[in-house]
Amino acid sequence: MQPMVNLALRAARNAGQDLVRRLDRFDSYKSTDQEKAKFVADCTIGLEKGIIFELKKALPEHNFYGRETGHNGEQKNQPVWQVCVIDDISNFRVGIPSFAIIVCCMQNGKAEHSVVLNPINGDEFTASRGRGAQLNNRRIRSGSINSLSDAIVGYTQPMGNNEAAFDQLQRLQRLMSKSFDLRNIGSNALSICYVAADRFQGALLSNVDEFALNAAGLLASEAGCLLSEVSGQPLLRAPANLVVSNPRLLKALLAKD
């Protein structure tokens, strides 16, 4: 494992342990909505600062970009570390144990190292460009299933009744009669990582932000997955409406009939 990945993984683990302790001490049943909102804000901002502090101690010349805390550092030609403590906030708010801590090192606009960690079940996904992807320190590769009838497909659905939500619903309805099963675990980052680990054979995801897209996208690519916009365009920009799958299923997931 690369030294930078080890550094990011250690910082993510520490934040994850702290997050689990905070969850254990917090009584959501007796808390008001205001207290719950403050708890979520304290977790996201405080732990994000903690990860950045740990990384900055070891790499003071690097730049940092937190989802909640914004940009930190303006050193030109130096890597940028992207940090997101909780992906997906909606799951976290209600106690669903499916969210991720994301740490990703960007160089010249490309993800070079990434960590996606679920602090609840201990899943640790890591990758470095050109060196493959791992789950809990074991190499992972995308699967080889070539039929949707044998595939579990992950998805996320935009909130509301706008055009994007309607389009995604139409795509999912087409898949329902073709795929073995559809699963929504909430976190876009974890959904992409599940495809990389062959837990899902594909995923159809909405509004994937740059933190999940960069970190989990590197993991998926290093595991042999293909990623595309739902339109079929390979150029991805956040927020992305994303299709990710093993190479044999991408065409079927993109099909419009």
WOJO-V847540 format. One record per residue. N is the residue number from 1. RES is the residue in one small letter. NEAR is the number of other C-alpha atoms within 8 Angstrom. Layout:
N & RES & NEAR
N & RES & NEAR
This chain:
1 & m & 4
2 & q & 6
3 & p & 6
4 & m & 7
5 & v & 14
6 & n & 9
7 & l & 9
8 & a & 13
9 & l & 11
10 & r & 8
11 & a & 11
12 & a & 14
13 & r & 10
14 & n & 8
15 & a & 13
16 & g & 13
17 & q & 9
18 & d & 9
19 & l & 11
20 & v & 10
21 & r & 8
22 & r & 8
23 & l & 7
24 & d & 7
25 & r & 6
26 & f & 6
27 & d & 7
28 & s & 7
29 & y & 4
30 & k & 5
31 & s & 9
32 & t & 7
33 & d & 6
34 & q & 7
35 & e & 8
36 & k & 11
37 & a & 8
38 & k & 8
39 & f & 8
40 & v & 9
41 & a & 9
42 & d & 9
43 & c & 10
44 & t & 12
45 & i & 10
46 & g & 9
47 & l & 13
48 & e & 16
49 & k & 10
50 & g & 9
51 & i & 12
52 & i & 11
53 & f & 8
54 & e & 9
55 & l & 12
56 & k & 10
57 & k & 7
58 & a & 6
59 & l & 7
60 & p & 7
61 & e & 7
62 & h & 12
63 & n & 13
64 & f & 12
65 & y & 12
66 & g & 13
67 & r & 9
68 & e & 8
69 & t & 9
70 & g & 7
71 & h & 8
72 & n & 7
73 & g & 7
74 & e & 5
75 & q & 8
76 & k & 4
77 & n & 5
78 & q & 9
79 & p & 10
80 & v & 11
81 & w & 12
82 & q & 14
83 & v & 16
84 & c & 14
85 & v & 11
86 & i & 11
87 & d & 13
88 & d & 12
89 & i & 8
90 & s & 7
91 & n & 13
92 & f & 12
93 & r & 9
94 & v & 6
95 & g & 6
96 & i & 8
97 & p & 8
98 & s & 13
99 & f & 16
100 & a & 15
101 & i & 16
102 & i & 18
103 & v & 15
104 & c & 16
105 & c & 12
106 & m & 13
107 & q & 10
108 & n & 6
109 & g & 5
110 & k & 7
111 & a & 13
112 & e & 11
113 & h & 15
114 & s & 18
115 & v & 17
116 & v & 16
117 & l & 14
118 & n & 13
119 & p & 14
120 & i & 8
121 & n & 6
122 & g & 7
123 & d & 9
124 & e & 12
125 & f & 13
126 & t & 15
127 & a & 15
128 & s & 15
129 & r & 10
130 & g & 5
131 & r & 7
132 & g & 12
133 & a & 15
134 & q & 12
135 & l & 12
136 & n & 7
137 & n & 7
138 & r & 6
139 & r & 8
140 & i & 11
141 & r & 11
142 & s & 15
143 & g & 8
144 & s & 7
145 & i & 11
146 & n & 6
147 & s & 7
148 & l & 12
149 & s & 7
150 & d & 8
151 & a & 13
152 & i & 14
153 & v & 14
154 & g & 14
155 & y & 14
156 & t & 12
157 & q & 9
158 & p & 9
159 & m & 5
160 & g & 5
161 & n & 6
162 & n & 6
163 & e & 6
164 & a & 7
165 & a & 12
166 & f & 9
167 & d & 8
168 & q & 11
169 & l & 9
170 & q & 8
171 & r & 9
172 & l & 8
173 & q & 8
174 & r & 10
175 & l & 9
176 & m & 10
177 & s & 6
178 & k & 8
179 & s & 13
180 & f & 11
181 & d & 8
182 & l & 10
183 & r & 8
184 & n & 7
185 & i & 10
186 & g & 12
187 & s & 13
188 & n & 12
189 & a & 13
190 & l & 13
191 & s & 14
192 & i & 13
193 & c & 13
194 & y & 10
195 & v & 18
196 & a & 18
197 & a & 13
198 & d & 10
199 & r & 8
200 & f & 14
201 & q & 15
202 & g & 16
203 & a & 15
204 & l & 14
205 & l & 13
206 & s & 13
207 & n & 10
208 & v & 13
209 & d & 9
210 & e & 9
211 & f & 12
212 & a & 13
213 & l & 12
214 & n & 11
215 & a & 17
216 & a & 14
217 & g & 11
218 & l & 15
219 & l & 17
220 & a & 17
221 & s & 11
222 & e & 15
223 & a & 13
224 & g & 11
225 & c & 14
226 & l & 11
227 & l & 11
228 & s & 13
229 & e & 13
230 & v & 10
231 & s & 6
232 & g & 7
233 & q & 8
234 & p & 7
235 & l & 6
236 & l & 8
237 & r & 6
238 & a & 9
239 & p & 9
240 & a & 12
241 & n & 11
242 & l & 14
243 & v & 15
244 & v & 15
245 & s & 15
246 & n & 17
247 & p & 9
248 & r & 9
249 & l & 14
250 & l & 13
251 & k & 7
252 & a & 7
253 & l & 10
254 & l & 10
255 & a & 6
256 & k & 5
257 & d & 3
